[in-house]
Amino acid sequence: MDSFISKLNPNQYREASELLAKAFCYDPVIFSILQGLPPRKRLSRLKLVFELTLKTIGPKRLVLSAQKGNEIYGVALLHPPKTYPPSSFSYFYILINAIMRKGFYGLSKWLIWNQSIKKNHPKDLHFYLEFIGVDPPLQRKGIGSLILTKIVSLADKAFMSCYLETANPQNLKFYNRFVFEIVGQEKIIGVPTWFMERPPTPFPNQNIV
């Protein structure tokens, strides 16, 4: 698909949040946190959380998008070295605003998930891919690969590792293609979660897209 990778314009955060909500609506972690909610309500909550996250953290991080013109196909949030975790104030702001607008549903599980993710982060300098999502009708068309190619190239140029976690077993093979290796596994809020890291590994882009 003819698209290009660039830094997402902040005025597109709302549109990007809608895309990310659709991409993660059926994610195992979201299913656990928002257990019992119908898809429509999950989408509403996810859109709010992603929008709050992008508006609060995005300007100080690297939000990448695959798009053609003004149409967004995929979005990723990348934390460069020394930028994760965000400040306690940022988390508190997101949390309070989400509670005020959507209530406490799923809060306890979200807090457990968040603390477990922080605990498992590598201690050395690294890039952290917090999330990457592609519009569902456009998945498996190479868009995620385009975004991830850009991300690993940034890490390679800095000669640093790139770290992520996934609770979707279908993603393991995808990340393996980019030389991510499983460095740990844990069941969090009842969901098997894999922690993956990729050392600096320059290789031709045409081999992975």
FENHUBEL-V186870 format. One record per pair of residues at least 12 apart in sequence whose C-alpha atoms are under 8 Angstrom apart, sorted by the first residue. I is the first residue (numbers start at 1). GAP is how many residues later the second one is. Records with the same first field share a line. If there is no record, write none. Layout:
# FENHUBEL-V186870
I=GAP + GAP
This chain:
# FENHUBEL-V186870
1=140 + 141 + 142
2=66
3=63 + 64 + 65
4=62 + 63 + 64
5=59 + 60 + 61 + 62 + 141 + 142 + 145
6=58 + 59 + 60 + 61
7=55 + 56 + 57 + 58
8=55 + 56 + 57
10=45 + 48 + 49
13=38 + 41 + 42
14=37
15=57
16=35 + 56 + 58 + 59
17=29 + 30 + 31 + 33 + 34 + 37
18=29
19=54 + 55 + 114 + 115 + 116
20=26 + 27 + 30 + 54 + 55 + 113 + 114 + 115
21=22 + 23 + 25 + 26 + 29
22=21 + 113 + 114
23=110 + 111 + 112 + 113
24=22 + 109
25=14 + 17 + 18 + 21
27=140 + 141
28=139 + 140 + 163
29=138 + 160 + 162
32=77 + 157 + 158 + 159
33=73 + 74 + 76 + 77 + 156
34=71 + 72
35=71
45=57
48=50
49=45 + 49
52=42 + 45 + 46
53=41
56=34 + 38
57=29 + 33
58=19
61=16 + 17 + 18 + 19 + 22
62=15 + 16 + 17 + 18
63=12 + 13 + 14 + 15
64=12 + 13 + 14 + 83
65=82
66=77 + 80 + 81
73=61 + 62 + 65 + 70
74=58 + 59 + 60 + 61 + 69 + 70 + 73
75=57 + 58 + 59 + 72
76=53 + 54 + 55 + 56 + 57 + 71
77=52 + 53 + 54 + 55
78=49 + 50 + 51 + 52 + 53 + 73
79=48 + 49 + 50 + 51
80=46 + 47 + 48
81=44 + 45 + 46 + 47
82=43 + 44
84=44
85=33
109=80
112=76 + 77
113=75 + 76
116=72
120=75
122=41
125=35 + 36
126=29 + 34 + 35 + 36 + 37
127=28 + 33 + 34 + 35 + 36
128=34 + 35 + 36
129=33 + 34 + 35
130=34 + 35
132=12
142=67
145=63 + 64
146=63
149=29 + 56 + 59 + 60
152=26 + 48
153=49
155=45
156=44 + 45 + 46
159=41
160=39 + 40
161=36 + 37 + 38 + 39
162=35 + 36 + 37 + 38
163=32 + 33 + 34 + 35
164=31 + 32 + 33
165=28 + 29 + 30 + 31
166=27 + 28 + 29 + 30
167=24 + 25 + 26 + 27
168=25
177=31
178=20 + 30
179=19 + 20 + 22
180=16 + 17 + 18 + 19
181=15 + 16 + 17
182=12 + 13 + 14 + 15
183=12 + 13 + 14
184=12
